[in-house]
């Protein structure tokens, strides 16, 4: 508790001399004395003081900080004066001391708050709860390091339910980490392996978070990100004249039990992966200065990714999880109100079904990704002709026809060979099925993109995190990580953390 201003019973001449010499209005220092501490500050050119009793919070906090810095300073001073100082070591030592002192101060503040909280009432029966035992310890990982707190436990004598008021007030009930640490994890674990994230956090933040702990905690955090994505969907940006939607899938390595009964590409027909379906929405109003081709507008893309083996199954009346996720993102981006939506894909039936389901009734133009078309054509020409100039000449002609929107001519020229070569038969079938989506000349005249490079790049980004050597995911873990990755790539981590904090307060 503070005593009256101007109590100079413990006045320290050195503090007065220091502040007078400094001459900065508002500058302050704290000096200890036997009965507590005194705070000195410079106001209107005079040094004023205020005594603080020894049982207040400030002395304990100052003692915690001093305990961290005091023993280190002589060694650090000697190192700097040695002529060959280890400056990085000095910086790390001071950082660790700062974090250690901060963690000790946070522990004291938590325990002080715990002691000041009133006895709660039972949420079940409404009766007052009583303190049970001498307190129980709980460890949380914070931005300052690990903080272990002894906090009060209360129990209802009527129904036997127990609670920790401190955990509830701080919004940390059932959590192993604070919001600050959640922010650190949300910015790191979606971008790198758990091992790399552990080292990264230790190097930059000075925090000891093991890879196994990060793996366990990120699962819980990712599942919260899934709930955040499914939560209230607010209509987003003003509608654009034209928006793009590109959809694709990429295989994620899964644990054996997660692929039972899933058809795959192994020799026995089994699978080692599950497909993560990715949708990217963006605008492309910019133009290449040399070719005039439409360019994706920087920062306009938002991604949504989910493992869903049966997305938009033909004939199904129920929307898939991916379709519902796509619908929510479409609302956030104002896709339904856009003047025109261009859907670029590899022509898979599940993509068309999903888009019809989500965007039905809107002005939608489907475009077959030109790269996929050229890939099919290249395989067909390679099957017909041996390697050499003639093959190159023939493919150049086929490529020119495709780019000019003459896919029907390509089919007529390849069909005579379809009975002899499977690659040719596949190409003709693929083109015939998508002929109306291959008017690339018309698309270019209208200033449209015709390639799925944006979603292909998105697949690589998600793959970099989930396809690491030796990694095998559960569906639960993969979807949690995909949710965190989507959140990070869409720059929604601050919104997610705010939502998470509000959820804790509401609970």
Secondary structure, 3 states (H helix, E strand, C coil): CEEEECCCCCCCHHHHHHHHHHCCCCCEEEEEECCEEEEEEEECCEEEEEEEECCCHHHHHHHHHHHHHHHHHHHHHHHHCCCCCCHHHHHHHHHHHHHHHHHHHHHHHHHHHHHHCCCCECCCCCCECEECCCCEEEEEEECCEEEEEEECCEECCCCCCEECHHHHHHCCCCCCECHHHHHHHHHHCCCCCHHHHHHHHHHHHCCCCCHHHHHHHHHHHHHHHHHHHHCCCCCCCCCCCEEEEEEEEEEEEECHHHCCCCCCCCCCCCCCEEEEEEEEEECCCEECCCCCCEECCCCCCEEEEEECCCCCCCCCCCCCHHHHHHHHHHHHHCHHHCCEEEEEECCCHHHHHHHHHHHCCCCEEEEECHHHHHHHHHHHHHHHCCCCHHHHHHHHHHHHHHHCCCHHHHHHHHHCCCCCCHHHHHHHHHHHHHHHHCCHHHHHHCCCCCCCHHHHHHHHHHHHHHCCCCCCECHHHHHHHHHHHHHHHCCCHHHHHHHHHHHHHHC
